[in-house]
Structures are given as structure tokens and as C-alpha cells.
Amino acid sequence: MSYITIRDVAQRAGISVSTVSRALNNTGRISANTKAKVERAV
């Protein structure tokens, strides 16, 4: 069983690793659209 990394999520969503981190940790300003992309990629 392989784990999904933050880098994998970023690549699938087409956004940066730092943006994925901010979306998952609810820090910074993230649009609803971007947060939805991250949730779909996870």
C-alpha cells in the first residue's frame, strides 16, 4: 500500500505544494475553488 504525498496531491490538482498545504491546514487565503480541487485530488 502506497501513501499519497502532498506532492502527489499538488500534481493531481495542478497547483503548488504550498497551496495544498494551506488548503489542508486551513491557513492563509484559499479560494473555495482551490480548496475543492485539493479535496477532489485527495
C-alpha positions as CSV (number, residue, x, y, z in Angstrom):
1,M,0.0,0.0,0.0
2,S,1.5,3.3,-1.0
3,Y,0.8,6.6,0.6
4,I,-0.4,9.8,-1.1
5,T,2.0,12.6,-0.6
6,I,1.3,16.3,-0.6
7,R,3.4,16.5,-3.8
8,D,1.1,13.9,-5.4
9,V,-2.0,15.9,-4.4
10,A,-0.4,19.1,-5.8
11,Q,0.4,17.4,-9.1
12,R,-3.1,15.9,-9.5
13,A,-4.8,19.3,-8.6
14,G,-2.5,21.3,-10.8
15,I,-1.4,23.6,-8.0
16,S,1.7,24.2,-5.9
17,V,2.7,22.2,-2.8
18,S,2.4,25.2,-0.6
19,T,-1.1,25.9,-1.8
20,V,-2.1,22.3,-1.0
21,S,-0.6,22.7,2.5
22,R,-2.5,26.0,3.1
23,A,-5.8,24.3,1.9
24,L,-5.3,21.2,4.1
25,N,-4.3,23.2,7.2
26,N,-6.9,26.0,6.7
27,T,-4.2,28.7,6.9
28,G,-3.9,31.6,4.6
29,R,-6.4,32.8,2.0
30,I,-7.6,29.9,-0.3
31,S,-10.5,30.3,-2.7
32,A,-13.3,27.8,-2.4
33,N,-12.5,26.6,-5.9
34,T,-8.9,25.8,-5.0
35,K,-10.0,24.0,-1.8
36,A,-12.4,21.9,-3.8
37,K,-9.6,21.0,-6.2
38,V,-7.5,19.8,-3.3
39,E,-10.4,17.8,-1.8
40,R,-11.0,16.1,-5.1
41,A,-7.4,15.2,-5.5
42,V,-7.2,13.6,-2.1
